[in-house]
Amino acid sequence: RLRAVEKELLPGYHKFEWQPALKNVSTSCQVGIINGLSGWGDSVDDCPANTITRRFRYDVALVSALKDLEEDIIEGLSKCGFEDNVCTSGFSVMVKESCDGMGDVSEKHGGGPAIPEKAVRFSFTIMSISILPDGEQEAVTVFREPKPNSELSCKPLCLMFVDESDHETLTAILGPVITERNAMKQSRVILPIGGLPRSFHFQFRGTGYDEKMVREMEGLEASGSTYVCTLCDATRAEASQNMVLHSITRSHSENLERYEVWRRNPFSESVDELRDRVKGVSAKPFMETQPTLDALHCDISNATEFYKIFQDEIGEVFKKANPTREERRGWRAVLDKQLRKKMKLKPVMRINGNYARRLMTKEAVDVICELVPTQERQKALRELMELYMKMKPVWRASYPTNECPDELCQYSFNSQRFAELLSTSFKYRYNGKITNYLHKTLAHVPEIIERDGSIGAWASEGNESANKLFRRF
């Protein structure tokens, strides 16, 4: 049994009211952990779901998170010089949503029910709260989350034992969450903060997703698709020829329209023509995500690519076409041995965030250049890493205009030079192809920062690091 103090910390304790009332959502406030399958119709055709899932009701969880920030909100109002009792309406809350597969969570020796051994977590973070005072044109921020990627600010909403690749089960479980989210967009919650009822409006941004999850939720083909990007319509070949000049054009509503075209084929085209018309949208998008780039997975993916470039340079691939598997394996062994000896970096099966941070440094490139035979290639490799290290803070920083203004100003120039290097010195690797995240890193970063103010703050990192808390449990 939870003690009274602990009850206050969990969703389902505080009283609140929605105006207008939420469509298709119960008005009761005291709802704690619920079965994530509740709300499913049991008809004869429905097979019982082979999964266990638990969640909070979305509005109840948001209210609980706001009550956690009660002191910060009151303090923020007084810092901005507002009379506490005047500001009761016009609050706007910006919410970051994250969802990620957690991989294998099987009990190593348990005798529990037979359910999928994989899990998915959906969570949210309150990023900022602003207020538009009466008669004013511009909103004032009264709270901004200082650690937007900490597992402490990242609140769990739904845990499900399901494989993230199981589209049907995933959509069915997240269906009710999406219904609640859509209902909340049209309404305001009235909640006592600092002893006075105040009204809050929520805005949701789904940004804490890796590319696999974005493609799954937005109905796009898998990551290996010709359509290399989740933000624009470029094909892999186009993205490798023109590396920098692309605009963000994709959106949830466009994906829905394209799915309808794919489904109906109104112009009676062949599969290839139709696929080109809808640019790789071939399933129904079921959840709106913000077209952005995930900083953590960008780090990991680019480090994975550099790791391969390092192997190619050790083996001087620019001189010869199609090396054998054995040769490649040999270069990798040499690289791993050097990194282990000189940098204490142990080889890993799949590059993770920590490995990526250590590998993408001047120190690492110096160590690797000892294995690269010619001065000329060493110079190209060093310049490539130097440019990357100037670009990286821009999409890593939570607030780049304050944290790295110079790098932000130089970003377009640096990405242009980086692209030139890839298409000249490293042409053997980027002739007609490029990785998904390198394309995004070079083409879309400045536009996203201009629109959202940050990439790093909106990353999936908080959700990823909270996975380990759940595993312990």
Secondary structure by P-SEA (a helix, b strand, c coil): cccaaaaaacccccccccccccccccccccccccccccccccccccccccbbbbbccaaaaaaaaaaaaaaaaaaaaaaacccccccccbbbbbbbbbbbbbcccccccccccccccbbbbbbccccccccccccccbbbbccccccccccccccccccccccccaaaaaaaaaaaaaaaaaaaaabbbbbbcccbbbbbbbbbbcccccaaaaaaaacccccccccccccccccaaaaaaccccccccccaaaaaaaaaaaacccccccaaaaaaaaccccccccccccccccaaaaaaaaaaaaaaaaaaaaacccccccccaaaaaaaaaaaaaaaaacccccccccccaaaaaaaacaaaaaaaaaacccaaaaaaaaaaaaaaaaacccccccccccccaaaaaaaaaaaaaaaaaaaccccccccccccaaaaaaaccaaaaaaaccccccccaaaaaaaaaaaaac
